[in-house]
Amino acid sequence: MTSAQIEIQLIACIVAIACAIPGAFLVLRKMAMISDAISHSILPGIVIGFFLTEDLNSPWLILLAALSGIITVVMVEYIQKTGLVKEDTAIGLVFPALFSIGVILIAKNAGDVHLDVDAVLLGELAFAPFDRLLIGGTDVGPKSLWVIGTILLITLGLLISFFKELKISTFDKQLAATLGFSPVLMHYGLMSIASVTTVGAFDAVGAILVVALMIAPPAMAYLLIKDLKKMLVLACIFGVIAALAGYWMAHWLDASIAGSITTVLGMLFLIIYLFAPNSGLISVLHRQKRQKIEVHLLTFLLHLQNHQEKSERHINHLNEHINWHKVRATSVVDLALKNNMITIDDHIISLTEKGRIFTTEAINYIITNKSAAIEDMKERFFLFRG
Amino acid sequence: MSVQEYFSLVFTDYTLRTITLGTAILGIVCGMLGSFAVLRKQSLLGDAISHAALPGIVIAFLITGAKNSNTLLVGALISGLIGTFWIKGIITKTHLKSDTALGLILSLFFGFGMLLLTFVQKMPNAQQAGLDKYLFGQAATLVESDVWLMGGVMLIALVVLVVFWKEFKLQHFDADYTKSLGFNTRFLDVVMTALIVLSIVIGLQTVGVVLMSAMLLAPAAAARQWTNNLAVMIFLAAVFGALSGIFGTAISATSNNLSTGPVIVLIAAFFVVVSFIFSPGRGLLFKQIRQWKNRNDLQLHKTLHFMYEIAKTHQDISHPHAVKILNNFQGYTKNSLKSLADREYITVDGPMWSLTPKGYEKAINLYNQQDNLLND
């Protein structure tokens, strides 16, 4: 590995961590699309900042661009408050308008501005090591490394000092307000950090990858874990894995680094979306199927309890009485048999003592509307789940 | 070229005519379908779909090797649809919320598209340069066949809207009721989503990935302010969309270095701002005016009630009193006295005022309405 390669990977990892932290809160606050809006609407800020400073890494440009990100948030909230359109429409109206202004500004001054819309949206990490920061003539490393490193340090500092406040205002705004933490202050603080991070990272990885790095790692962590601290750590780990794997994939394919980091994120997300325990697609589908057959089982047991007459309990007539297909009827009867809830005597089905107790308890739970507790009950009674 | 020149040339010049027609038709389609997107609270779906179309475009190019825009559109359509259904899958099957799902699909698909694009650009194939235009759109590359395609899509959208009008309308305002009536809501959903994806895909070439969502939303959001009737809203949105297309093209064609997409979006945004401020029913200006008027009325009522409290202690309700005694009361101004007189609640005679029988009657009932309601 050359030193340039190490620097690129270092920048990618730091960007990933710097994005994952505000991203986790955005995802939890249901404001993930705000990051997309910010990432586009910083464009006019960047262009104007570039006119003034002529340096893409100048701190003034970053502040100016971050300011236009915050203006976006304020405008979106103002439009939402008027109640004229739904909230997501407000986001969709503001950022394309600001982005258009940015594009037109660039086009109008094409001669003077060495700035490409492509570059803003897509970034080029591979060139980041060439732009060095010189202090008193000595080379101290790539500029973007310093920029994003500073941002990460600020973010971490704020996260540690305001963790409790952020946590409470994220999950319970009213409680936060009663306890005297200003949710508004937290909100704008978070928005400012998100804006600054987006601006600091766009030059290295591009606006779209910023969105991917802000949303995908926290979303993956959220599918796996419900604890905020662990979620933050896990999100950072996912971000770093994607950054490193993405870099080497790009190296191998000779393609865009930002693109391959996103692709790795996409593949990771697909795997977690499918296979996450409890929240993944497969486990959700499995659970839904199980719940369905268990509800059928309960219906079936209730039917048996309510009917003493033999004609209603004859195995061949079940199809007519409860209106089930043959396959479903067979699987429900099998499940009931396996769990010792019924016995079959000469084609007549009757409830066992256990089945009777289960049915009575279950119907009590349902009537008193404590449906949450039914899972415990199932644990107690079932030998085999559906 | 000035704007007047442009409008005189638009009917004769092939390029101008094609581009103007194309953007106008695109505006109409987006306006019509965007109305549904806005009402279904799916405003940002457009943004996600337009980004999600990119890998489809590149893969279509990789497979066919041709830069034929129709083949690329099919790729965009397929990948847009996959993105949309994945978004729905994430929202319904996991605890991630819609905003996260949209952001995920948007950025992940787009990033994958970028990877493929850089991959394509490194292939020794001279044709690939044109793919970039899908990012930011280039109305100037529209040719007559594109306009025909847009016209076709507009026709399809119109026919579907007319055929399923009742169902769509019902579904958008009361989905549960629609289901209980026996309509296949899932089918309606798929049809509407497919139409929206289709309209986004045909717009990509003109206004580009980033600005497509505004194209879909802005005309509809503007139209929403002027009416509460769905049919009128769709019609207005189509008109706003068409006007944005035409004026956007006109302005960008008449000055150098202005790409059409951003100008169209800014014109549409202008319509939105005007509608937000000036629409009579919901607009901010008239809302503010109504608020001032209500506040004034309240002040007048306070003054009137104060006068009534004084007058009722006298046998003759029209007994004149000095204006001076009103001075230590907040609601009193010269203007309020005058407007009370205009309404014939009081008569003013020099420094004295007196309540008229009409004003007395009004004042008695002023605060009784609440009591009456409670007693009922």
Interface residues (C-beta under 8 A of the other chain):
Chain A: V27 K30 M31 A32 M33 S35 D36 H40 I79 T82 L84 V85 K86 D88 T89 I91 G92 L93 P96 A97 F99 S100 I101 V103 I104 A107 K108 A110 V117 D118 L121 L122 I208 L209 V211 A212 M214 I215 A216 A219 Y222 L223 A250 L253 D254 A255 S256 A258 G259 S260 I261 T262 T263 L265 G266 F269 Y273 A276 S279 G280 L281 V284 L285
Chain B: V38 K41 Q42 S43 L44 G46 D47 H51 G89 I90 K93 T94 H95 L96 K97 D99 T100 L102 G103 L104 L106 S107 L108 F109 F110 G111 F112 G113 M114 L115 L116 L117 T118 F119 K122 D132 L135 F136 V210 L211 S213 A214 L216 L217 A218 A221 R224 Q225 N257 L258 S259 G261 P262 V263 V265 L266 A269 V272 F276 R282 L284
